[in-house]
Amino acid sequence: MGVPSACLTLGLFGADMDFLKQLGSTIGKKGTESDLLFWNKKEGEVAITAIAPATYPERVTPMLQVASLADFSVLAADALDAAFGETVIALGAQGRHGLLILRNPDTADRARAIAKDRLPGWVAMEWQGDESVRRFREFLPGIDVARDAGSLCTVVLDHAFAVRGVGTVALGFVRRGTLRVHDELRLAPLDKSVLVRSIQRFDEDQTEAPPGSRVGVALKGVEADEIERGAVLTADAAVVSSAEATVRPFHRVEFAKDPVDAGARGFHLQAGLYSRPVVLGDVGTSLKAVADRPMPLIPGETAVLAVLRGAGGLRILGHGPAAP
């Protein structure tokens, strides 16, 4: 049996990590484990990857990274606490649809109201044990995701390692276009030319991978320790490496208490998966920021301004599309 051409990446969110692991296990086989947890499965004609941020709410960055990657998000609502509100803001910034799982009857009505206001297009499901697991699994293959197959290839990388006898292997997602064996691509933000030696999906060698695919790629021309999470393989000259970024329009989060002023330090800008500390420039309807080193900027990708402190208060300060 081959690998399906249709792909779906699910983001799993919520305060109860045991429940998210249960959801992941109902979706597929456990994959990569780090501060991000992956599960993978071929479900009929759809290749599904689910991801959960293992270290949230202690660390906000993994949650923002999963929100960036997800085609469709699943948010489990238990207590309507600071972490729930912060996650809603992060998912709303991405503007994609999702599923709200209502696990607590005492908070269900309020959670529905928040989702209706902050997460337009989302649907809700009351969770009632094994029957809900069945409904959840039946729901997934019907999720339709628009893909950009006609653009030049762009792949966002999340892990990299050296394999004896193979060399550098990176894991990531084809965001746009089609990835093919023997493609020569630019690795941003290093702006090095690298060669795609081989492609795997679900541990099967492939000659190409369509947009949306979870891939493992063997690369020539770069060492594994040079690849940071959020690095981008691309044939698109519109994807640039720049320490200077402009977020336009910049949407300030109304509940954020940290002052966002020109010259301020102590913030991070996360563009896609790539996060760097920045110094703020002009702040208004747009935001200018200068990072400590170049970042890969993909046209149309959402950037999030955040403060990286521990859990307890709102750490997301604003968001919008970033460009150099």
N, C-alpha and C positions, 0 to 999 in steps of 0.2 A: 504494500500500500504506500503510495507516494504522500508527499506533504501537501496539504491543501494550499491553494493560492490565496484564499480569503483569510484574513488575519484579524485578530482582536486582542488588544492589550487592555486589561482591566486593572484599575487601581483599587486596592482594598484599604479602607480607612476606618478608624474607630479606636476607642480607648482600651478595649479588651483584646489584647494580642492573641490570647488563646482562641477567641472566637474567629479572629481573622485567619489564624492558622487552620481552623476547622473549615472555613470557607475555601481557603486555598487548596486544601486536601480534597474537597469535593469537586474542585475544578480540574486538578491535574496532578502530575508527579512533581515532587519537590525538585527544584533546580538549584541555581546559585544561591548561596547564603552568605550575607555580610550584614551591613546595616540595612540592606534591602533583601527581602526574601522573595524568591521566584517560584512559581509553579507553571508547568507547561502541559498541554494536552491537545491532541487532535480530536475534535468533537465534530463528527460528520464531515462537512465540507469546510470547516473553520479551524484554523490553528489558533489556539487561545493561550495567552500568557497572562498570568496574574502576578501582581507585585504588591507587597506590603512594606511600609517603613518600620523596620524592627525596633528602632531606637526612639521613635516618637511616643510620647510628647517631650521626652528629655531633650532631644535634638530636633530642631525644626527643619533643617536642611533636607534630610531624607524624605520627609513628608512632601516638601515642595518639589523634590525631584520626581517622586512618583506621580504627583499631580500633573507635572509637565509631560510625563511619558504616556499617561493613560488616555486611551481613546474614549473610555467609558469608566466612570468611577462608581464604586459601591461604598456607601457610608453607613456604618452601623451606629444607630443612635441609642445610647443608654442614658447616662446623665448628660444634661445640657450644660456642660461646664465650659471652662476657658478653652480646653483643647477642642471641643466640638465646635465652638464658635470660630476658632482660628482655622480649623480645617474647612469649614463652610466658606470662609473668606478666600482661602487658597484655591478651592475648587471653583468658586464663582469667578475668580480672576482668569481662569483658563477658558471659561465660557462653553464647556462641553456638557453633554447630558450625563445622567447617572441614575442610580437606584438608591433610595433611602430605605434602609432596613430598620423597622421600628421594633425594638426589643423590649421596651419598657412601656407598659400601658399608661403609667402615670405621666409620662412625658410625650406620648405619641402625638397628641393634638398640637402641642407647642412645637414639636419638631416638624410636623407637617407645615405649620404656618411659617416657620423660618425658611424651610425649603421653598415654599411657594414664593416667598418674597425675595430670597437670595439666590436660588438655584432654579431659574426658569427652565421648563422642559423636563424636569426630573419626575420620576414616578416613585411611589411608595409601596412597600410591602410589609405587612405585619408578619413577624417571625414566630412560627409555631412548631418548632422542632422538625421532625423528619419530613413532614408534608411540605414544609417551606423549603427544605433542601431540594426536594424533587422539583418544586416550582421554580426555584432559582436556577437549577441546571437546565430546565426546559426553556427558560427565558433567554439564556445567553446566546445560543446560535442565531436568534432572531435579531440581534443588534446589528444594524447596518452602519458601516463607517465609510465615508467618502474618502477616496484615495487619490493622490496626485501622481499618476503613473507617467505623465508626459514630461515632467520636469527633469532637470539634471539630477543625478543621484546624490543624495545626502544621507549619511548614516551617523547617528549619535551613539557614542560608545559609553558604556557604564562600567566595564571591568576589562582588565588586560593582565596577561600572565605569559610566562615563557614555558613552552612545552618541549621536552627533550626530543630531538629528531624532527621537530616541526618548526620551532622558532617562536616568534611572537604571535600570540592569538589574542584577539579582542572580541568582546561580546557587545552587542548593541542592537539597535532597531533601525531599519531602513525607513526613514521619514518621508522621503520623496524619491521619485524615479525608481529605476531598477538597478540593483547591484549585480555585477557580472564578474566571473572569474577572469583574471588578467586585466581588469580595470586598473588604470593608473590614476590615483586620486591624490588630492591634497589633504594633508592632515593638519587641521587648524586646532589650536592657535600656533602650533610650531611652524606651520606652512612648509612642511616637508613633503616631498613626493614619495608616495608609497605604492607598492604593487599588491593587489589582491591575489594571493596564490591559490587560495581555496575558500569555499563557502560551505558551511554546514547549517542545516535546520533540523531540529529534532534528531541530532546525531547522524543525519544522512547527508552525504555529499551532494551538492547541488551545483549546477552551472550558473544559476542566477537566482535572485531572490526579489520578489515583488515588494512594493511599498507596504509598510506595516509589519514586515517580517521581523521576527527575533532571529538573529544570526550570530554564528561564530565565524570569524574570518581570520585566516592565517595571512600575515602581512610581511612583506619584505621591504626593508628600508627604514625600520624603526625598531627600537628596543621596547620591551613591555613596560619598563619603568619610566619611559618617557611619556606614556599615555595616561593622562588624568581623566577622571570621570567628567563627562561632558565634552571631551574632545570630539571633533567632527571630521569624518571622512567625506569629501565632497568633490564633485566635478563642477560645481556652480561658483562662478566668480562673484556672485552676489553675496555669498557667505564670506564674511571678512573677519580678520583677526585684528582687534583694536582694543587698546586700553581705555579709550574714550568711548562712552556710550551715551546716547540720548534716548530717553524713554518718552515717547510722544504718541498719544496724550498720556500724561501721568495721572493716575487715579489714586488720590490719597485715601487711605482707609480711615473712615470717619471716627472709629473708636480708638485709634492708635494715640497713645499719650506721648511718645517720644517726639521731640521737636525735629522737624526735617527742614534744615536751614542751610543756606550756602556756606561752604567751608566746613561743614560738620564731618566728623570722622566716627568710626566705630560701627559703621553699617556694612553690610554685604549686599552686593547686587548679584542675583542669580538669574542668568540668562539661559533658559533651557535647563540643562543639568549642571552647568558650569557656574560656580560660585566663587567670587573674589571680594576682598575688602576694597572699599571705595572711599574716595573723598568727594563730597557733593559740590557741584558747581551751582549754576542757576537752578532755582526751584520755583515752579509755578504750574502752568498748564502742561509744561514739559519738565523733565528732570535731566540735568546733565551730571554725569558722574565719571570719575577717573579711577580706574582700578590700578592695583600695584603691578599688574602685567597684562598683556593682551588676553582678550577673551574671544571665543568664537561667537559671532553674532549671526543668527539665521533670520532672514527676513520673515516677519510675521510671528516669530516666536515671542511668547510672553516673558518679560523680565519682572522679577519681584525684588523690591527693596525690603530687607529684613535686618533685624538685630539678633545676633546669635548668642542669646543668653538661655538660661535654663527655663524649664516649664513654669507656668503659673500666670503669666500675663501675655497680652497680645504682642507678637514679635513681627508681624507683617505690617509694614508701614505704607506700602503703595505698590502699584503695578501698572504695566502697560507694555506695548510692543517696543523693542529696543532696536536701535540702528546706530552706526558709528557717527 
